[in-house]
Amino acid sequence: MGFRFVPFLIAIVTAFSARAAFAGAPIKIGGLFAVTGPAAFLGEPERNTAKMVVDEINKAGGVKGHKLELVVYDTSGDATKAVQLATKLIKDDHVTAIIGPSTTGESMAVIPVAEREQVPLVSCSAGIKITEPVKKWVFKTAQNDTLAVGKIYEYLQHHKLSKVAILTVSDGFGASGREQLKAQAGKYGISIVSDDTYGPKDTDMTAQLTKIRGSQAQAIICWGTNPGPAVIAKNARQLGIKTPLFMSHGVSSKKFIELAGEAAEGIRLPSGKVIVADLLPGSDHQKNSLMAFVKDYQRHYRAEGDHFGGHAWDAVMLLKNAIEHGADSRATIREQLEKTRGFAGIGGVFSYSAQDHAGLNKDAFVLVEVKKKDWAIVK
């Protein structure tokens, strides 16, 4: 008589096991990073950090019973390649969300794919147009260039420096920065007396700097990512230009100091707090996360965790936070990301909303300067 129940029991056990296996299925996250190419100084620490954080989450048992599976592709900083790989992540790898890309140009190219396929995209790029206007499926962790511009302009206003020369790279990041530099100038009583550009692959900017030297500029603001800004720093030094030189947060890592050498000394720029984490007061809400990240990255890669790796740390941890709050699909992850409030990360304290998918305010930045081949906080 009892044997009649065996098939029934087997069916119950099988159904239960299938349900348990589904509940514990890995949640796939895609990563698009410029690991090679000119933007490798962005993409390599982002890739390294994403792998490090996912590995540690999995070693600790995953999230809500799920392991995270990270599928990473190298875009080489190429927008066309980024679109192709984003499509591959969605169609072939069936990822639940995508982190990256590393640059503004790539992110802008990938956004239509994420929106069309309804996959959450957490960009690691700074351009304000990535999230303004708000796109339903697109978020970002890199601080907006509008906040970076404001940080520089506040300093100039405080020191009564009102005449500025701007020199911006002719790519997506530079164009966005140039737009913000021009748009916010009037608010701070600043006039732009020289407005010039340079190409991403240019190796000499003495012509532009000579023109600036002949202007009435009281400060020079360069907007770009390595290696161009380092070239500009060296050219300015060679020309004997003493005008204060400011850079964007696009060079906020030790790599810039290495590339610019002695010419980096005294240069100021807005940065996320991670590169000066040890100098922050104990009362800073981010300090614990920052110090943990810096030490963790040092232990894994024998290098300093930087501003750019921090963008990937924030992206992974924001997704983890969403999953902890019950998200397990593309739609629910998007919903939970938008509900994120007061999340203390590496780039700042994130509070997203339906009206704001950037989530940071100007407190995400500190103004830093190069002193004796290292970063210091500008007082």
C-alpha positions in Angstrom: 0.0 0.0 0.0 2.8 2.4 1.0 4.6 1.9 -2.3 1.7 3.7 -4.0 2.9 6.9 -2.4 6.4 6.7 -3.7 5.8 8.3 -7.2 3.8 11.0 -5.4 6.6 11.7 -2.9 9.2 11.7 -5.7 7.0 14.2 -7.6 6.8 16.4 -4.5 10.6 16.2 -3.8 11.4 16.9 -7.5 9.1 20.0 -7.5 10.5 21.3 -4.3 14.1 20.8 -5.5 13.3 22.6 -8.8 11.8 25.5 -6.8 14.8 25.6 -4.5 17.2 25.5 -7.4 15.3 28.4 -9.1 15.4 30.4 -5.9 19.1 30.0 -5.7 19.8 30.6 -9.4 22.7 33.0 -10.0 21.8 36.5 -10.9 23.8 37.5 -13.9 25.4 41.0 -14.1 27.0 42.3 -17.2 30.1 44.5 -17.2 31.2 46.8 -20.0 34.6 48.3 -19.3 37.4 49.9 -21.4 40.0 47.5 -20.0 42.3 48.2 -23.0 42.8 51.3 -25.2 43.2 54.9 -24.3 40.5 54.7 -21.5 42.1 51.7 -19.8 43.0 53.8 -16.8 39.2 54.0 -16.2 38.2 50.5 -17.3 40.9 48.4 -15.7 40.3 49.5 -12.1 36.5 49.3 -12.8 36.8 45.7 -14.0 39.1 44.7 -11.2 36.9 46.2 -8.6 33.7 44.6 -10.0 35.4 41.2 -9.9 36.7 41.7 -6.4 33.4 42.8 -5.0 31.4 40.1 -6.7 33.8 37.4 -5.5 33.6 38.6 -1.9 29.8 38.7 -2.0 29.7 35.2 -3.3 32.2 34.0 -0.7 29.9 35.4 2.0 27.0 33.3 0.6 25.7 35.6 -2.1 22.6 37.8 -1.8 19.3 36.4 -0.5 20.4 32.9 -1.5 21.6 34.0 -4.9 25.2 34.0 -6.2 26.1 36.8 -8.5 27.6 35.9 -11.8 29.7 38.7 -13.5 30.1 38.6 -17.3 32.6 41.2 -18.4 33.6 42.4 -21.8 36.3 44.8 -22.9 34.9 47.6 -25.0 38.4 49.2 -25.6 36.6 52.5 -25.2 34.9 52.1 -28.6 31.2 53.2 -28.7 30.3 50.8 -31.6 31.9 47.9 -29.9 30.1 48.8 -26.6 26.7 48.7 -28.4 27.6 45.3 -29.9 28.7 43.9 -26.5 25.7 45.3 -24.7 23.4 43.5 -27.2 25.4 40.3 -26.6 25.1 40.6 -22.8 21.3 41.0 -23.2 20.5 38.5 -26.0 23.1 35.8 -25.4 24.2 36.1 -21.8 20.7 37.0 -20.5 22.1 39.4 -17.8 19.7 41.0 -15.3 21.6 44.3 -15.3 24.6 46.0 -16.8 27.4 48.0 -15.2 29.3 50.5 -17.3 30.4 51.5 -19.8 33.5 53.5 -18.7 33.2 56.6 -20.9 30.4 59.1 -21.6 30.5 58.5 -25.4 30.1 54.7 -24.9 27.3 55.2 -22.4 25.3 57.5 -24.6 25.6 54.9 -27.4 24.5 52.0 -25.2 21.5 53.9 -23.6 19.1 53.2 -26.5 19.8 49.5 -26.2 19.2 49.4 -22.5 16.0 51.4 -22.9 14.7 49.3 -25.8 15.4 46.0 -24.1 14.3 47.3 -20.7 17.6 46.3 -18.9 18.9 48.4 -15.9 22.1 50.1 -16.9 24.3 51.6 -14.2 26.9 53.7 -16.0 30.3 54.4 -14.6 30.6 57.7 -16.7 30.3 61.3 -15.7 28.5 63.1 -18.5 25.3 64.8 -17.2 23.4 63.8 -20.3 23.5 60.2 -19.3 20.8 60.8 -16.8 19.5 64.2 -17.7 16.8 64.0 -18.9 15.9 60.9 -16.8 15.8 57.7 -18.8 13.7 55.0 -17.1 16.3 52.2 -17.2 19.5 54.2 -16.8 21.4 55.2 -13.6 24.9 56.3 -13.0 27.5 56.2 -10.2 30.1 58.7 -11.5 29.6 62.2 -10.2 28.0 64.6 -12.7 30.3 67.1 -14.4 27.9 69.8 -13.4 28.9 69.2 -9.7 32.6 69.2 -10.6 32.3 72.5 -12.5 30.4 74.0 -9.5 33.2 72.9 -7.1 35.9 74.6 -9.2 33.8 77.8 -9.7 33.0 78.1 -6.0 36.7 78.1 -5.3 37.4 80.7 -8.0 34.6 82.9 -6.8 35.9 82.7 -3.2 39.3 83.7 -4.4 38.0 86.5 -6.6 39.3 84.9 -9.8 36.7 85.8 -12.5 38.5 85.5 -15.8 38.9 81.9 -17.0 40.4 80.1 -20.0 38.9 76.7 -20.8 40.6 73.9 -22.8 38.4 70.9 -23.4 38.9 67.6 -25.2 36.8 67.0 -28.3 35.0 63.9 -27.1 31.8 63.2 -25.2 33.3 63.9 -21.8 34.9 67.1 -22.9 31.9 68.3 -24.8 29.7 67.8 -21.7 32.2 69.5 -19.5 32.6 72.5 -21.9 28.8 72.9 -21.9 28.6 73.0 -18.1 31.6 75.3 -17.8 29.9 77.8 -20.1 26.4 77.3 -18.7 27.4 77.9 -15.1 29.9 80.7 -15.5 27.4 83.6 -15.2 26.0 82.1 -11.9 29.5 82.5 -10.3 30.3 85.9 -11.9 32.9 84.3 -14.2 33.7 85.3 -17.7 35.4 82.9 -20.2 38.1 84.8 -22.0 39.4 81.9 -24.0 37.6 78.8 -25.2 39.6 76.2 -27.1 39.7 72.4 -27.6 42.2 69.6 -28.3 41.8 66.2 -29.9 41.9 63.0 -27.7 45.0 61.8 -29.5 46.9 65.2 -29.6 50.4 65.1 -28.2 51.2 68.8 -28.1 48.9 71.7 -26.9 51.5 74.5 -26.9 49.5 76.4 -29.6 46.4 76.5 -27.4 48.3 77.4 -24.3 50.3 80.1 -26.0 47.0 81.7 -27.0 45.8 81.4 -23.4 49.0 83.0 -22.1 48.2 86.0 -24.3 44.8 86.3 -22.8 43.7 87.9 -19.5 42.9 84.5 -17.9 43.4 84.3 -14.1 42.8 80.5 -14.2 43.0 77.7 -16.7 40.5 74.8 -16.6 41.3 71.7 -18.6 38.6 69.2 -19.1 39.6 65.7 -20.3 40.9 62.3 -19.4 44.4 60.9 -19.6 46.8 61.3 -21.3 45.8 64.7 -22.7 45.6 66.7 -19.4 49.1 65.4 -18.5 50.4 66.7 -21.8 48.8 70.1 -21.1 50.4 70.2 -17.6 53.8 69.5 -19.1 53.3 72.0 -22.0 52.2 74.7 -19.5 55.3 74.2 -17.4 57.6 74.3 -20.5 56.0 77.6 -21.5 56.6 79.0 -18.0 52.8 79.6 -17.5 52.2 80.5 -13.8 48.4 80.9 -14.1 46.7 78.4 -11.8 45.8 75.2 -13.6 42.7 73.2 -12.8 41.8 69.8 -14.1 38.5 67.8 -14.1 37.6 64.8 -12.1 38.5 62.8 -15.3 42.1 62.5 -14.1 41.4 61.8 -10.4 43.9 59.0 -9.8 47.6 58.5 -9.2 48.0 57.8 -12.9 47.7 61.5 -13.7 50.5 62.3 -11.3 52.6 59.6 -12.9 52.0 60.9 -16.4 52.5 64.5 -15.6 55.5 64.1 -13.4 56.8 67.3 -11.8 54.4 69.3 -13.9 51.5 67.9 -11.7 52.7 69.8 -8.6 50.1 72.4 -7.5 47.4 71.4 -9.9 43.9 71.4 -8.4 40.8 69.4 -9.3 37.5 68.2 -7.9 37.5 64.5 -6.9 35.5 61.9 -5.1 36.8 61.5 -1.6 38.4 58.1 -2.1 41.8 59.4 -3.1 42.1 61.3 0.2 40.1 58.8 2.3 42.8 58.7 5.1 42.7 62.5 5.4 38.9 62.7 6.0 37.5 63.3 9.5 36.1 60.3 11.4 32.6 62.0 11.2 32.5 61.7 7.4 29.6 59.2 6.5 31.6 57.7 3.7 34.9 57.2 5.5 34.3 53.5 6.6 33.3 52.4 3.1 36.2 54.4 1.5 38.8 52.9 3.8 37.5 49.4 3.4 37.6 49.7 -0.4 41.1 51.2 -0.4 42.5 48.4 1.8 40.6 45.7 -0.1 41.9 46.8 -3.5 45.4 47.1 -2.2 45.3 43.6 -0.8 44.0 42.2 -4.1 45.9 44.2 -6.7 48.8 45.8 -4.8 47.7 49.2 -6.0 45.6 52.0 -4.6 41.9 51.8 -5.0 40.9 54.9 -6.9 38.0 57.2 -7.9 37.3 55.1 -11.0 37.3 51.7 -9.4 34.9 53.3 -6.9 32.3 53.8 -9.6 32.2 50.0 -10.2 32.2 49.3 -6.4 29.1 51.6 -6.1 27.4 49.9 -9.1 27.8 46.4 -7.7 26.8 47.4 -4.2 23.8 49.3 -5.4 22.6 46.2 -7.3 23.3 44.1 -4.2 21.2 46.5 -2.1 18.4 46.3 -4.6 18.5 42.5 -4.5 18.5 42.5 -0.7 15.3 44.5 -0.9 13.6 41.8 -2.8 14.6 42.5 -6.5 15.4 39.5 -8.6 14.4 40.6 -12.1 15.2 43.4 -14.5 12.0 45.3 -13.7 12.3 44.9 -9.9 16.0 45.8 -9.8 15.1 49.0 -11.7 12.3 49.8 -9.2 14.5 49.2 -6.2 17.4 51.2 -7.6 15.0 54.1 -8.0 14.0 53.7 -4.3 17.6 53.9 -3.0 18.0 56.5 -0.4 21.1 57.5 1.7 23.4 54.8 0.4 26.9 55.7 1.5 29.2 54.5 -1.3 32.6 55.4 -2.7 31.4 58.2 -5.0 29.1 59.8 -2.4 25.9 59.2 -0.6 23.4 58.1 -3.2 19.7 59.0 -3.1 17.9 58.1 -6.4 14.3 59.0 -7.3 12.0 59.0 -10.2 13.3 62.5 -11.0 17.0 61.8 -10.3 19.0 58.8 -11.6 22.4 60.4 -10.7 21.7 60.5 -7.0 24.5 62.7 -5.7 24.9 66.3 -4.6 28.0 68.6 -4.5 29.1 67.1 -1.2 30.2 64.1 -3.3 33.3 66.2 -4.3 36.3 67.6 -2.5 38.8 69.9 -4.1 42.2 68.3 -4.1 45.7 69.3 -5.2 48.9 67.6 -6.0 51.5 68.1 -3.2 54.8 66.2 -3.3 53.6 63.6 -5.8 50.4 62.9 -3.7 46.9 64.2 -3.2 46.0 66.7 -0.5 42.7 68.3 0.4 42.5 72.0 -0.6 41.6 73.9 2.6 
